[in-house]
Amino acid sequence: MKRAPMWILCALAAPLLLACNSSGVDRMIDSYADVVGHMQDCGLMSEGRIADDVLRLEARDMNDMILDFNVCYFDCVATISCDTMATGVCSDDDSESTAYDRAMGACYADCIPLFTCGDGDTVTYDLVCNGDSNCDDGSDEADCPTVSTDKFDCADGGQVSVTYRCDGSLDCNDGSDEEECPEFRCATGEVISASIKCDTRADCPDMSDETDCGYDPEFKCADGSVVFVRGDCNGEIDCADGSDETGCAAISCEE
């Protein structure tokens, strides 16, 4: 069963991803709840809870501008007609040409903030620091983080970007980019790359890599056990008693 969709749009430049404030997160969650309520009023979603703990986790790295964008976007989505919502939510059409897609695109265009170029012109913030000069004076590409072009030499003779070195993923065919890397030892004894501690993904069986990270990584099941917070209302049963998927709002389309 499809769970409530989470249209968290963060297609803005990486330099803008700064810690957000809690009041902004609350406003975003309230606006998202309004979208869910609108879909329920349209008969497109069942009554039930939404995983606001997961929303808070997604919002950890959003700054105020991105939060404001999401609030604006959700508020706009909540005004889309029921018939239009149904063309996307309950359709298998992936052509991106449905009334739903056009309406969602219009909400995006209306809400995305603008960057003021040095010469006074404006471009949307999703074009800032994207590697192309969209301002005539190039100011949208000024003061952007530099991407290293240095290469790491794999043991088998291949090369990968040095930024992939010790990132927790095997990029060299022989896996040598993840050898002799700083390690984190899980409370249960397993060893993982230190680079993936506090990445909001549970890599240790006991979730110890996500403790002391500034958020509560646990969802408490009805039977007293715990699972990682991302398991809440994600459409898959993680608690042995299934309580992480009990009472969740879900897409409800008439056949």
N, C-alpha and C positions, 0 to 999 in steps of 0.2 A: 504494500500500500504506500502510495506517495505521501511523504510528510510535507508539512508546510514549507514552501520554498523560501530560501533565504537570499534575497536579492541584495547582498551587500556589495556595493560597487565601489571599488577602490582603484580605479584606473587612472590614478593621478601619479605625479612624479615621485620617485623614491625619496628625494630630499624633503618632501613634505610630510613623510610618515613619522610623526613625533608622538610622544605620549599624550593621550587625550584626558579630558577631565570627566569625572563621574556624572556630572549633571548633563553633559552632552550625550553620554552613553544612554542615560535614562530617557532623554528625549528621543533618541533614535529607536530604542526599544518600544517606547510608547507609539511611535509612528509606525513601526513594523506591526505592532499589535492591531493598529487601525486597519492595515492592509488585510491582515488575517480576518478581522471582524467583517470587513467589506466582502471578502470572499465567502465567508459563512453566510452573510445576508443574501449573497447571490446564489447560495446553494451549491457552491463549488468546493466547500471545505466543511468537514465535520467540526462539531464543537469539541473543544479540548484545549489542553495547555500547549504553549510553545516553549521551546528550549531557550529561555532567555539567558541561561548560564552560558550556553554556547555562543550566543550573540555577544555577550560581554567579553568572552575570550577572543572572538574575532575583532573586537573593537580595541583591543589593548594597544595597538600601534597606530590608531587613527588620531590625527590631530583635529582641532576644532573645525577647520575648513572642510575636512572630509566628513566629519560627523554632520555638519550643517548640510552638506551635499546629500548625504543619505537620508536625513530628515526630510529635505525638500523632495527627494525622489520618492520616498515612501508615501508622503502626503499626496503627491501627484498620482501615484499608482492607485491609491485608495479612491480616486475619483473616476477611474476608467469604468465604463459601463459594464454591466454583467455580461451582456452578449459579446462584447469585445474581449473580456477576460476569458470567456469560455473558448474562444477561437484559439487561444494559446495554451491555457492550462489543461484543456481536455482534448487537445488535438495532437495527432502524430505528424503534423505538417512541419517539417524542418526547413522549409524554404526561406524562412525569415521574411516572408512577404505577407504574413497574415495581418489583420487589423490589430491584433494583440502586439505583434512585434513593432508595428508602426507607432502604436500608442506608447509603448515602453520606450522606444527611441526618442519620441517627442519629449517625454518626461526627462530623459537623460539630457537632451539638448537644452531644455529649459532650466535645468538645475546645475549643470556643471559650471564651476566658477571660471572666471576669466583672468588671464595673466596680462598685465599691462607691459608692453614692450617699451624699450627705452625711447622710441620715437613717438609713443603715445598710442600706437595701434594695440589691438588686443588679440590674443589667441586663447583657445581653451587650454586649461591646465593639463589635460592629458597629452598635449603636444610639447610640454616643457621637459627639457632634458631627455628627449627621445632620440637624440643623435642627428636630427635634421633641423636646420634653421628655418623656423616658421615665421619669426619676426624678420622684417627686412634688415634690421640692424644686428640680427643674430643674438639678441639679448636673452632669448629663451634658452639658449645653450650655454650661457655664461654661468660660472660658478657651479657647475654640475659636478657630481662625483666622477672621478676618472675611473675607467675600467682598464685594468691591467691587461696589456698584450703579452706579458711574459708567459712562457710555457714551462710546464713541468715535464721532465723527461721520464717516461714510464720505463720500467725495467725491461720491457720487451721491445724497446726502441720507438714506441709511439709517443705522441705528445698530447697533452691536454692543457687547458688554461690553468695557470697557477692558482686561480681562484677556486678551482675544484679540489685542490690539495687539502686533505683532511676535512672534508665537508660532510662526511658520513655516508657518501654515496660512492660506489665503485665506478670510476670513469675511465681509468686505464683498463684495457682488456685483461690484464693480469692482476688488477686490483692494487698495484703498487702505489697508487696515489693515496691509499688509505693505510699504508704501512708506517710504523714508527710515528704515529700521531698521538697527541695528548689524549688520555683516556679518562672516562668516568666509570667508576665501579658502582653498579647497582647494589642496593641493599641486599639483594638475593645472591650477589656474587658475580653476575654476568658483567661483562665489560663492553661498553659502547664508546663511540667517538665523543670526546668532550664537546665537540662543536654542535652536537644535537641535544645537549642538555638545555632545558627551558625553551624548546622550540614549539611548544604547545602541541606536541605529538608524543604519546607515551611509547617509549622505546624499551624501557625496562619492564619486565613482567609485573613488577610491583609499583610501577609509576614513580619510582624514587627519582628518576631524572627530571620529573616535573614538579618536585617539591621545592619549597623555598624560592619560587619563581615569581611571586607577587600575585598569584591567583590560586584558588582551590581546585586541584586537579581531579577531585573525586565526585562521582555521582553516587549517592547512597541508595542502594536497592532496598526494597521493602523487607527483604529477609536479613538485612543488616550488613550484607557484603557491600563492596564498593567496586565500581568500574570507572574507567576514565570518563571524564565529563563529556567528551565528544560523542559518547555512546547514547546520550540522552535524546530520544525522539529522532534518531537518524535512520529509522526504517529497518534496523537490524537488532535482534535481541542480544544484548550483552550481559544483562543480569540473568542468573540462573532461573529466577522466578518471572522473568519477562517484564519486570516493573519499569524498566527504562523506556519501554514502548507502550506502557499503559496510559490511556487517557490523553494521548497526543492528538493534536489537530492534524488532520490528513486530508489530502485532495479527495474530493468526492464528486465524481462525474457520473451522470446518469448514462447507462448503456443505451 
